[in-house]
């Protein structure tokens, strides 16, 4: 394994990049190739030449740049679930879009070989990879489940197996006889003829991993984190990253360019090109519910009182400084993200840093019952927190509801083990709730609270938020 520090100087990063877009302003000077969208971008795919790319939006819209050609889209057409991934056909004369419900939409010379649309899924589909022939593809769900279609063969999966963090992407080998899955904690799972060359699993991350791209040889791969950090393994070379740079929006995915470069895309449509990858334009997205709040914006007693009716007791107000600091570290920094986070904490702990689960001593899993803002529960989760923070919460479970730990544990759960900023960006409070507690009967309560915080920001910050776009289940 080769691990490259993200704490490189700004000059080194800029020298490594061919062209950058999407820094604090979200872009360099706008070009004629730029396009605008009212729906958030969700994925990017590169052409074989590395001189172009496609950007897919959540509503199925597709935007082509450079030598990428437009072959059609689902933009303006009804979808049962948002699009989550795009992959080009081997010829580059077509592409597939995958939706979170497993639906697959084929364009150009990409053939439709089947989908999971309309079928029950244990978890949403988060990625798609094509076979070398272009006559098949794999879908991967966030629980690690794999679905093979056409001439794609099933080589194994993580479905039904315990994961420390959800799967966020898939990359196939050049032979088509294997694939790798990557989880949000940087863990890699290799199947078939895919070899394991290292991972970030079990290592501290500043931000969750959100994507993977393989080298053309199949002997290496890159991982990208939401802060723009890049991790290279096997024969994958490091060409630069956005780690340590200020981003207007988090990175949401990447695409490899031959064996000598890669592209990153941010949630505002900003594109970052490194190595031989060429910058050819970007999608400009500035959805108000996802717009970054001012740097000095904080959760205040007034917000909690107006949105939730929470009184400013010591258990609430004493924790706010550490809570706001943790939220900044976790990029919980837009109306939608703050709303989803606070709606969750309100149900879990009443936004009290020292909350202890009622009836703790009588629980079957005592003493590892719910503690703190996020209600850390079960020995397995206490052990996972111990591994991440290098503090023994298994031996001292009460520390999980102490002022010095409660907020950071909530941030860790939110951004490292689950990446809940992503569904929040889509206004999908139902997905947030499923990740936190799928068996709860509080879906509607949490969704109502989500809308209350969005309404607060609409009233006090002038954010134009469409509450009808919120998904509750």
Kinemage of the C-alpha trace (Angstrom):
@kinemage 1
@onewidth
@group {chain A} dominant
@subgroup {mainchain}
@vectorlist {calphas} color= white
{ca unk a 1} P 0.000 0.000 0.000
{ca unk a 2} L 1.070 3.554 -0.711
{ca unk a 3} L -0.514 6.228 1.434
{ca unk a 4} L -0.160 9.836 0.391
{ca unk a 5} L -0.695 12.569 2.935
{ca unk a 6} L -3.438 15.018 2.192
{ca unk a 7} L -1.557 17.764 3.960
{ca unk a 8} L 0.333 18.864 0.884
{ca unk a 9} L 1.063 22.490 0.199
{ca unk a 10} L -1.366 24.389 -1.980
{ca unk a 11} L 1.394 24.973 -4.544
{ca unk a 12} L 2.082 21.261 -4.837
{ca unk a 13} L -1.576 20.477 -5.339
{ca unk a 14} L -2.048 23.169 -7.956
{ca unk a 15} L 1.070 22.067 -9.802
{ca unk a 16} L -0.243 18.511 -9.953
{ca unk a 17} L -3.573 19.538 -11.428
{ca unk a 18} L -4.158 20.262 -15.071
{ca unk a 19} L -7.121 22.501 -14.317
{ca unk a 20} L -9.310 22.963 -11.280
{ca unk a 21} L -12.907 23.953 -10.778
{ca unk a 22} L -15.047 24.032 -7.692
{ca unk a 23} L -12.882 25.636 -5.024
{ca unk a 24} L -14.485 28.006 -2.538
{ca unk a 25} L -16.306 29.760 -5.340
{ca unk a 26} L -17.322 26.445 -6.888
{ca unk a 27} L -15.413 27.068 -10.143
{ca unk a 28} L -12.711 28.847 -12.001
{ca unk a 29} L -13.875 31.440 -14.493
{ca unk a 30} L -17.006 30.135 -16.188
{ca unk a 31} L -16.400 28.686 -19.645
{ca unk a 32} L -18.664 28.328 -22.654
{ca unk a 33} L -18.775 24.621 -21.920
{ca unk a 34} L -20.417 25.107 -18.546
{ca unk a 35} L -24.001 23.937 -18.079
{ca unk a 36} L -26.553 24.635 -15.361
{ca unk a 37} L -28.889 22.278 -13.537
{ca unk a 38} L -31.539 22.618 -10.880
{ca unk a 39} L -30.858 19.081 -9.645
{ca unk a 40} L -27.693 17.975 -7.853
{ca unk a 41} L -24.975 16.160 -9.800
{ca unk a 42} L -24.423 12.635 -8.488
{ca unk a 43} L -21.752 10.972 -10.622
{ca unk a 44} L -19.131 11.398 -13.329
{ca unk a 45} L -17.724 9.062 -16.008
{ca unk a 46} L -14.729 9.688 -18.300
{ca unk a 47} L -14.250 8.943 -21.996
{ca unk a 48} L -11.517 6.487 -23.049
{ca unk a 49} L -9.337 9.313 -24.397
{ca unk a 50} L -9.467 11.235 -21.135
{ca unk a 51} L -10.472 14.329 -23.081
{ca unk a 52} L -14.085 14.368 -22.015
{ca unk a 53} L -16.638 13.205 -19.472
{ca unk a 54} L -20.301 12.876 -18.666
{ca unk a 55} L -21.959 14.226 -15.519
{ca unk a 56} L -25.213 12.670 -14.322
{ca unk a 57} L -27.711 14.535 -12.154
{ca unk a 58} L -30.104 13.051 -9.636
{ca unk a 59} L -33.107 13.564 -11.924
{ca unk a 60} L -31.460 11.574 -14.729
{ca unk a 61} L -30.130 14.554 -16.636
{ca unk a 62} L -26.815 13.916 -18.447
{ca unk a 63} L -24.311 16.616 -19.387
{ca unk a 64} L -21.453 15.918 -21.806
{ca unk a 65} L -18.133 17.764 -21.938
{ca unk a 66} L -15.066 17.601 -24.174
{ca unk a 67} L -15.195 14.659 -26.579
{ca unk a 68} L -18.036 12.990 -24.656
{ca unk a 69} L -21.158 12.737 -26.794
{ca unk a 70} L -24.718 13.081 -25.559
{ca unk a 71} L -26.770 9.929 -26.169
{ca unk a 72} L -29.917 10.736 -24.203
{ca unk a 73} L -31.050 11.079 -20.607
{ca unk a 74} L -33.916 10.690 -18.168
{ca unk a 75} L -34.067 14.424 -17.504
{ca unk a 76} L -37.670 15.619 -17.375
{ca unk a 77} L -39.016 12.067 -17.241
{ca unk a 78} L -40.640 10.462 -14.198
{ca unk a 79} L -38.330 8.391 -11.998
{ca unk a 80} L -39.245 6.133 -9.108
{ca unk a 81} L -35.944 6.960 -7.394
{ca unk a 82} L -33.019 9.322 -7.979
{ca unk a 83} L -30.102 8.352 -10.227
{ca unk a 84} L -27.003 7.321 -8.278
{ca unk a 85} L -24.407 6.275 -10.882
{ca unk a 86} L -23.331 6.375 -14.532
{ca unk a 87} L -20.966 4.123 -16.511
{ca unk a 88} L -20.047 4.399 -20.202
{ca unk a 89} L -20.156 1.517 -22.659
{ca unk a 90} L -16.701 0.221 -23.694
{ca unk a 91} L -16.960 2.005 -27.061
{ca unk a 92} L -17.830 5.323 -25.443
{ca unk a 93} L -20.854 5.539 -27.738
{ca unk a 94} L -23.353 5.003 -24.953
{ca unk a 95} L -23.861 4.802 -21.214
{ca unk a 96} L -26.031 3.367 -18.501
{ca unk a 97} L -27.622 5.236 -15.618
{ca unk a 98} L -28.447 3.374 -12.398
{ca unk a 99} L -31.103 4.568 -9.954
{ca unk a 100} L -31.163 3.986 -6.230
{ca unk a 101} L -34.102 1.577 -6.580
{ca unk a 102} L -32.047 -0.577 -8.976
{ca unk a 103} L -33.577 0.787 -12.155
{ca unk a 104} L -31.191 0.867 -15.151
{ca unk a 105} L -31.550 3.184 -18.156
{ca unk a 106} L -29.526 2.469 -21.310
{ca unk a 107} L -28.568 5.029 -23.982
{ca unk a 108} L -26.612 4.953 -27.246
{ca unk a 109} L -25.044 1.543 -27.910
{ca unk a 110} L -25.397 0.497 -24.256
{ca unk a 111} L -27.891 -2.398 -24.237
{ca unk a 112} L -30.522 -2.885 -21.542
{ca unk a 113} L -29.864 -6.244 -19.906
{ca unk a 114} L -32.162 -6.049 -16.912
{ca unk a 115} L -32.474 -4.225 -13.616
{ca unk a 116} L -33.716 -4.405 -10.047
{ca unk a 117} L -36.321 -1.714 -10.642
{ca unk a 118} L -39.608 -2.634 -9.003
{ca unk a 119} L -38.022 -5.451 -7.014
{ca unk a 120} L -37.452 -5.422 -3.253
{ca unk a 121} L -33.999 -4.284 -2.156
{ca unk a 122} L -32.445 -4.414 1.285
{ca unk a 123} L -30.427 -1.278 0.522
{ca unk a 124} L -30.243 1.329 -2.254
{ca unk a 125} L -28.089 0.817 -5.345
{ca unk a 126} L -25.023 3.062 -5.225
{ca unk a 127} L -22.889 1.970 -8.180
{ca unk a 128} L -22.700 0.281 -11.577
{ca unk a 129} L -19.819 -1.269 -13.550
{ca unk a 130} L -19.859 -2.612 -17.119
{ca unk a 131} L -18.311 -5.779 -18.536
{ca unk a 132} L -15.524 -5.442 -21.165
{ca unk a 133} L -17.870 -6.643 -23.916
{ca unk a 134} L -20.479 -4.039 -23.107
{ca unk a 135} L -23.069 -6.793 -22.957
{ca unk a 136} L -23.575 -6.770 -19.204
{ca unk a 137} L -23.155 -4.906 -15.955
{ca unk a 138} L -23.132 -5.243 -12.208
{ca unk a 139} L -25.095 -3.160 -9.722
{ca unk a 140} L -23.934 -2.794 -6.140
{ca unk a 141} L -26.092 -1.789 -3.174
{ca unk a 142} L -24.889 0.011 -0.065
{ca unk a 143} L -25.124 -3.226 1.945
{ca unk a 144} L -22.612 -4.824 -0.432
{ca unk a 145} L -25.188 -6.807 -2.381
{ca unk a 146} L -24.292 -7.497 -6.047
{ca unk a 147} L -26.719 -7.926 -8.940
{ca unk a 148} L -25.335 -9.246 -12.253
{ca unk a 149} L -27.009 -8.795 -15.643
{ca unk a 150} L -26.221 -9.826 -19.221
{ca unk a 151} L -22.819 -11.489 -19.513
{ca unk a 152} L -21.736 -10.169 -16.109
{ca unk a 153} L -20.945 -13.065 -13.798
{ca unk a 154} L -21.519 -13.099 -10.041
{ca unk a 155} L -18.213 -13.509 -8.191
{ca unk a 156} L -19.379 -12.866 -4.644
{ca unk a 157} L -20.655 -10.002 -2.531
{ca unk a 158} L -20.870 -8.539 0.951
{ca unk a 159} L -24.645 -8.796 1.030
{ca unk a 160} L -25.824 -10.183 4.354
{ca unk a 161} L -22.386 -9.803 5.917
{ca unk a 162} L -21.470 -7.307 8.646
{ca unk a 163} L -19.950 -4.062 7.399
{ca unk a 164} L -18.295 -1.324 9.421
{ca unk a 165} L -19.514 1.221 6.874
{ca unk a 166} L -21.779 1.159 3.808
{ca unk a 167} L -20.443 0.292 0.376
{ca unk a 168} L -20.200 3.364 -1.866
{ca unk a 169} L -18.782 2.115 -5.158
{ca unk a 170} L -17.648 -0.678 -7.475
{ca unk a 171} L -14.845 -1.073 -10.033
{ca unk a 172} L -14.556 -4.088 -12.360
{ca unk a 173} L -11.321 -5.728 -13.519
{ca unk a 174} L -10.301 -5.446 -17.217
{ca unk a 175} L -11.036 -9.137 -17.763
{ca unk a 176} L -14.575 -8.823 -16.444
{ca unk a 177} L -13.923 -11.780 -14.182
{ca unk a 178} L -13.860 -9.814 -10.950
{ca unk a 179} L -14.604 -6.563 -9.182
{ca unk a 180} L -13.780 -4.546 -6.095
{ca unk a 181} L -16.174 -2.831 -3.726
{ca unk a 182} L -15.213 0.119 -1.542
{ca unk a 183} L -16.896 1.148 1.716
{ca unk a 184} L -17.178 4.618 3.226
{ca unk a 185} L -14.479 3.784 5.796
{ca unk a 186} L -12.038 2.970 2.987
{ca unk a 187} L -12.407 -0.801 3.286
{ca unk a 188} L -11.857 -2.790 0.065
{ca unk a 189} L -13.537 -6.090 -0.801
{ca unk a 190} L -12.066 -7.973 -3.785
{ca unk a 191} L -13.899 -10.742 -5.666
{ca unk a 192} L -13.083 -13.010 -8.612
{ca unk a 193} L -9.712 -12.161 -10.201
{ca unk a 194} L -9.621 -8.738 -8.516
{ca unk a 195} L -6.569 -8.570 -6.265
{ca unk a 196} L -6.383 -6.756 -2.952
{ca unk a 197} L -3.624 -4.129 -2.961
{ca unk a 198} L -4.469 -2.337 0.275
{ca unk a 199} L -7.171 -0.166 1.760
{ca unk a 200} L -7.916 2.562 4.287
{ca unk a 201} L -10.139 0.274 6.355
{ca unk a 202} L -9.347 0.638 10.046
{ca unk a 203} L -7.237 3.757 9.462
{ca unk a 204} L -8.238 7.268 10.536
{ca unk a 205} L -9.880 9.342 7.804
{ca unk a 206} L -10.613 13.043 7.791
{ca unk a 207} L -13.705 12.376 5.674
{ca unk a 208} L -15.537 9.322 4.312
{ca unk a 209} L -14.497 7.624 1.091
{ca unk a 210} L -17.040 8.245 -1.666
{ca unk a 211} L -15.631 6.554 -4.767
{ca unk a 212} L -13.200 4.180 -6.456
{ca unk a 213} L -11.566 3.993 -9.888
{ca unk a 214} L -9.372 1.178 -11.185
{ca unk a 215} L -6.243 1.402 -13.339
{ca unk a 216} L -6.430 -0.085 -16.877
{ca unk a 217} L -4.182 -2.992 -15.871
{ca unk a 218} L -6.478 -3.986 -13.045
{ca unk a 219} L -3.450 -4.040 -10.752
{ca unk a 220} L -4.292 -0.910 -8.818
{ca unk a 221} L -6.975 1.562 -7.831
{ca unk a 222} L -7.619 5.000 -6.441
{ca unk a 223} L -9.994 5.916 -3.630
{ca unk a 224} L -11.363 9.418 -3.145
{ca unk a 225} L -12.769 10.914 0.065
{ca unk a 226} L -15.375 13.640 0.319
{ca unk a 227} L -12.705 16.184 1.304
{ca unk a 228} L -10.925 15.484 -1.996
{ca unk a 229} L -8.204 13.308 -0.472
{ca unk a 230} L -6.819 10.612 -2.800
{ca unk a 231} L -5.408 7.217 -1.779
{ca unk a 232} L -3.500 5.191 -4.389
{ca unk a 233} L -2.854 1.440 -4.198
{ca unk a 234} L -1.074 -1.116 -6.383
{ca unk a 235} L 0.133 0.402 -9.673
{ca unk a 236} L -2.123 3.447 -9.284
{ca unk a 237} L 0.005 6.593 -9.140
{ca unk a 238} L -0.749 9.719 -7.155
{ca unk a 239} L -1.214 12.840 -9.317
{ca unk a 240} L -2.542 15.247 -6.711
{ca unk a 241} L -5.651 15.789 -4.629
{ca unk a 242} L -7.885 18.394 -3.065
{ca unk a 243} L -7.149 17.160 0.455
{ca unk a 244} L -6.444 20.112 2.712
{ca unk a 245} L -7.946 22.604 0.254
{ca unk a 246} L -11.082 24.590 0.981
{ca unk a 247} L -14.026 23.229 -1.003
{ca unk a 248} L -17.359 24.909 -1.606
{ca unk a 249} L -18.979 21.454 -1.629
{ca unk a 250} L -17.716 17.972 -0.824
{ca unk a 251} L -16.390 15.646 -3.499
{ca unk a 252} L -18.949 12.971 -4.433
{ca unk a 253} L -17.116 10.764 -6.932
{ca unk a 254} L -14.233 10.166 -9.303
{ca unk a 255} L -13.280 8.634 -12.660
{ca unk a 256} L -9.927 7.256 -13.728
{ca unk a 257} L -8.316 8.502 -16.939
{ca unk a 258} L -6.222 5.790 -18.607
{ca unk a 259} L -3.325 5.066 -16.237
{ca unk a 260} L -2.101 8.616 -15.878
{ca unk a 261} L -4.787 10.751 -14.317
{ca unk a 262} L -8.213 11.084 -12.755
{ca unk a 263} L -11.149 13.419 -12.399
{ca unk a 264} L -13.057 14.343 -9.241
{ca unk a 265} L -16.517 15.892 -9.071
{ca unk a 266} L -18.007 17.889 -6.206
{ca unk a 267} L -21.618 18.200 -5.143
{ca unk a 268} L -21.886 21.662 -6.709
{ca unk a 269} L -20.706 20.307 -10.081
{ca unk a 270} L -17.111 21.494 -9.718
{ca unk a 271} L -14.626 19.267 -11.574
{ca unk a 272} L -10.992 18.717 -10.570
{ca unk a 273} L -8.581 17.300 -13.158
{ca unk a 274} L -5.239 15.726 -12.225
{ca unk a 275} L -2.421 14.183 -14.206
{ca unk a 276} L -3.313 13.766 -17.891
{ca unk a 277} L -7.021 14.311 -17.260
{ca unk a 278} L -8.386 17.351 -19.114
{ca unk a 279} L -10.842 19.868 -17.692
{ca unk a 280} L -13.571 20.533 -20.258
{ca unk a 281} L -16.296 22.320 -18.315
{ca unk a 282} L -18.655 21.759 -15.436
{ca unk a 283} L -22.244 21.644 -14.333
{ca unk a 284} L -23.220 24.631 -12.221
{ca unk a 285} L -25.575 23.625 -9.429
{ca unk a 286} L -26.529 25.913 -6.579
{ca unk a 287} L -29.598 24.311 -5.060
{ca unk a 288} L -30.522 26.517 -2.155
{ca unk a 289} L -31.256 23.771 0.350
{ca unk a 290} L -27.757 22.468 -0.305
{ca unk a 291} L -26.020 25.845 -0.356
{ca unk a 292} L -23.211 26.174 2.130
{ca unk a 293} L -24.114 28.276 5.148
{ca unk a 294} L -21.879 31.203 6.127
{ca unk a 295} L -18.701 30.075 7.867
{ca unk a 296} L -19.800 31.701 11.125
{ca unk a 297} L -23.262 30.111 11.093
{ca unk a 298} L -23.979 28.040 14.213
{ca unk a 299} L -26.713 26.041 15.834
{ca unk a 300} L -28.129 28.362 18.497
{ca unk a 301} L -30.591 28.005 21.358
{ca unk a 302} L -32.890 30.263 19.330
{ca unk a 303} L -32.868 27.866 16.377
{ca unk a 304} L -33.642 24.888 18.595
{ca unk a 305} L -36.411 26.774 20.384
{ca unk a 306} L -38.099 28.069 17.248
{ca unk a 307} L -37.800 24.880 15.177
{ca unk a 308} L -38.292 22.244 17.859
{ca unk a 309} L -39.590 24.012 20.948
{ca unk a 310} L -36.517 22.835 22.899
{ca unk a 311} L -35.829 24.878 26.006
{ca unk a 312} L -32.257 26.099 26.596
{ca unk a 313} L -31.340 23.840 29.524
{ca unk a 314} L -27.705 23.331 30.501
{ca unk a 315} L -27.642 19.895 28.830
{ca unk a 316} L -28.548 21.640 25.577
{ca unk a 317} L -26.599 24.908 25.684
{ca unk a 318} L -23.401 23.537 27.269
{ca unk a 319} L -22.965 21.147 24.381
{ca unk a 320} L -23.496 23.610 21.522
{ca unk a 321} L -19.869 24.839 21.191
{ca unk a 322} L -18.538 21.299 20.774
{ca unk a 323} L -21.510 20.356 18.571
{ca unk a 324} L -20.903 23.271 16.208
{ca unk a 325} L -17.190 22.461 16.048
{ca unk a 326} L -17.925 18.821 15.219
{ca unk a 327} L -20.423 19.840 12.539
{ca unk a 328} L -17.802 22.038 10.880
{ca unk a 329} L -15.334 19.146 10.877
{ca unk a 330} L -17.966 16.905 9.301
{ca unk a 331} L -19.014 19.428 6.622
{ca unk a 332} L -22.511 19.483 8.088
{ca unk a 333} L -22.741 22.968 6.712
{ca unk a 334} L -25.860 23.461 4.563
{ca unk a 335} L -29.499 23.951 5.511
{ca unk a 336} L -30.336 20.412 4.375
{ca unk a 337} L -27.430 18.777 6.208
{ca unk a 338} L -27.973 20.721 9.410
{ca unk a 339} L -31.709 20.012 9.239
{ca unk a 340} L -31.182 16.246 8.832
{ca unk a 341} L -28.551 16.156 11.578
{ca unk a 342} L -30.606 18.128 14.084
{ca unk a 343} L -33.813 16.248 13.263
{ca unk a 344} L -31.937 13.034 14.051
{ca unk a 345} L -30.418 14.343 17.290
{ca unk a 346} L -33.776 15.715 18.398
{ca unk a 347} L -35.366 12.250 18.297
{ca unk a 348} L -32.289 10.398 19.555
{ca unk a 349} L -31.296 12.637 22.445
{ca unk a 350} L -33.343 15.821 22.524
{ca unk a 351} L -30.094 17.517 21.351
{ca unk a 352} L -28.603 16.852 24.803
{ca unk a 353} L -24.958 15.850 24.851
{ca unk a 354} L -25.255 13.779 28.058
{ca unk a 355} L -28.435 11.824 27.307
{ca unk a 356} L -28.534 8.230 28.599
{ca unk a 357} L -31.019 5.744 27.170
{ca unk a 358} L -34.009 5.292 29.477
{ca unk a 359} L -33.906 1.979 31.329
{ca unk a 360} L -30.284 1.370 30.409
{ca unk a 361} L -29.536 -1.070 33.227
{ca unk a 362} L -32.403 -3.342 32.200
{ca unk a 363} L -31.421 -3.567 28.539
{ca unk a 364} L -30.099 -6.864 27.210
{ca unk a 365} L -27.128 -5.009 25.714
{ca unk a 366} L -26.296 -3.078 28.915
{ca unk a 367} L -23.962 -1.418 29.701
{ca unk a 368} L -23.640 -0.576 26.000
{ca unk a 369} L -26.940 1.218 25.736
{ca unk a 370} L -27.631 4.556 24.051
{ca unk a 371} L -25.407 7.448 25.095
{ca unk a 372} L -24.761 10.940 23.869
{ca unk a 373} L -26.149 12.994 21.022
{ca unk a 374} L -26.451 10.090 18.583
{ca unk a 375} L -27.196 7.410 21.235
{ca unk a 376} L -24.224 5.139 20.562
{ca unk a 377} L -25.592 1.640 21.205
{ca unk a 378} L -24.336 -2.011 21.361
{ca unk a 379} L -20.852 -3.244 22.154
{ca unk a 380} L -19.944 -3.494 18.469
{ca unk a 381} L -20.490 0.235 17.966
{ca unk a 382} L -18.622 1.096 21.147
{ca unk a 383} L -15.735 -1.043 19.866
{ca unk a 384} L -15.839 0.690 16.474
{ca unk a 385} L -15.701 4.094 18.179
{ca unk a 386} L -12.797 2.840 20.285
{ca unk a 387} L -10.901 1.852 17.146
{ca unk a 388} L -11.511 5.179 15.424
{ca unk a 389} L -10.881 7.550 18.335
{ca unk a 390} L -8.167 5.456 20.042
{ca unk a 391} L -10.092 5.846 23.302
{ca unk a 392} L -11.453 2.802 25.109
{ca unk a 393} L -15.220 3.311 25.165
{ca unk a 394} L -15.683 -0.419 25.768
{ca unk a 395} L -14.050 -0.105 29.178
{ca unk a 396} L -15.469 3.350 29.866
{ca unk a 397} L -18.848 3.507 28.078
{ca unk a 398} L -19.946 6.502 30.141
{ca unk a 399} L -17.357 8.591 28.287
{ca unk a 400} L -19.580 8.456 25.199
{ca unk a 401} L -21.911 10.985 26.812
{ca unk a 402} L -19.241 13.303 28.118
{ca unk a 403} L -18.819 16.801 26.727
{ca unk a 404} L -15.451 16.004 25.179
{ca unk a 405} L -16.732 13.040 23.151
{ca unk a 406} L -20.471 13.201 22.521
{ca unk a 407} L -20.447 15.611 19.576
{ca unk a 408} L -17.464 14.013 17.855
{ca unk a 409} L -19.051 10.578 18.120
{ca unk a 410} L -22.153 11.980 16.419
{ca unk a 411} L -19.959 13.511 13.689
{ca unk a 412} L -18.074 10.203 13.256
{ca unk a 413} L -21.318 8.253 12.936
{ca unk a 414} L -22.744 10.802 10.497
{ca unk a 415} L -19.807 11.305 8.137
{ca unk a 416} L -17.388 8.404 8.578
{ca unk a 417} L -19.473 5.282 9.128
{ca unk a 418} L -22.544 6.321 7.143
{ca unk a 419} L -21.985 9.463 4.992
{ca unk a 420} L -25.431 10.839 5.807
{ca unk a 421} L -24.631 14.187 4.223
{ca unk a 422} L -25.351 12.622 0.822
{ca unk a 423} L -29.020 11.690 1.417
{ca unk a 424} L -29.473 14.995 3.229
{ca unk a 425} L -28.267 16.780 0.083
{ca unk a 426} L -31.008 14.956 -1.823
{ca unk a 427} L -33.598 15.982 0.809
{ca unk a 428} L -34.065 12.264 1.452
{ca unk a 429} L -34.802 12.185 5.178
{ca unk a 430} L -36.199 8.692 4.801
{ca unk a 431} L -32.788 7.371 3.770
{ca unk a 432} L -31.177 9.140 6.729
{ca unk a 433} L -33.649 7.549 9.122
{ca unk a 434} L -33.169 4.073 7.644
{ca unk a 435} L -29.421 4.356 8.171
{ca unk a 436} L -29.796 5.485 11.788
{ca unk a 437} L -32.615 3.166 12.856
{ca unk a 438} L -34.426 1.263 10.109
{ca unk a 439} L -36.931 -0.300 12.542
{ca unk a 440} L -38.056 2.949 14.115
{ca unk a 441} L -41.641 4.155 14.002
{ca unk a 442} L -40.483 7.798 13.939
{ca unk a 443} L -39.983 8.276 10.186
{ca unk a 444} L -42.680 10.934 9.959
{ca unk a 445} L -41.628 12.696 13.163
{ca unk a 446} L -38.047 12.973 11.943
{ca unk a 447} L -39.204 14.174 8.554
{ca unk a 448} L -41.465 16.791 10.105
{ca unk a 449} L -38.523 18.023 12.214
{ca unk a 450} L -36.343 18.087 9.079
{ca unk a 451} L -38.863 20.350 7.399
{ca unk a 452} L -39.056 22.586 10.485
{ca unk a 453} L -35.332 23.348 10.324
{ca unk a 454} L -35.507 23.930 6.564
{ca unk a 455} L -38.381 26.320 7.201
{ca unk a 456} L -36.260 28.113 9.804
{ca unk a 457} L -33.505 28.677 7.240
{ca unk a 458} L -36.033 29.716 4.632
{ca unk a 459} L -37.394 32.317 7.038
{ca unk a 460} L -34.108 33.566 8.460
{ca unk a 461} L -31.652 33.037 5.622
{ca unk a 462} L -33.776 33.516 2.544
{ca unk a 463} L -33.016 30.022 1.263
{ca unk a 464} L -35.508 28.971 -1.413
{ca unk a 465} L -36.407 25.444 -0.315
{ca unk a 466} L -39.028 23.231 -1.943
{ca unk a 467} L -40.495 21.257 0.955
{ca unk a 468} L -42.493 19.172 -1.518
{ca unk a 469} L -39.215 17.660 -2.718
{ca unk a 470} L -38.528 16.130 0.719
{ca unk a 471} L -38.661 12.335 0.809
{ca unk a 472} L -39.861 10.984 4.165
{ca unk a 473} L -39.695 7.213 3.604
